[in-house]
Amino acid sequence: MPKTLTALCACVTLVACNNAAPAPPDPPRPPAAIPNASSYDAECDETAARGYIGKPATQDNGKAIQSATGSMIFQWVLVGQPVTDDYRPNRVRVMYDDAGSISVIRCG
């Protein structure tokens, strides 16, 4: 019994000493390239992309909408999902419904 108690105390002591802190996370990586500052001045024009309303919300359609509108920032939004109220003239938001169809295309 005394040997078992001694071994148990030794194990508890070792476990208590193994209190090492986890390694810190890797720092964030810098962007691969910094966009040209003049491209932030480009304004979005949603009229050029209205033909995509009713089409499926796919990556290819998203790229085409971003290209057609001339926007720098693209955002998919599920109808009813909360979004910020900040206005960005170079952003296009494409809203889609539960069926995956594009329902609204809005700049800002």
Buried (B, 14 or more C-beta within 10 A) or exposed (E): EEEEEEEEEEEEEEEEEEEEEEEEEEEEEEEEEEEEEEEEEBBBEBEBBEEBBEBEBEEEBBEBBBEBBBBBBBBEBEEEEEEEEEEBBBBBBBBBEEEEBBBEBBBB
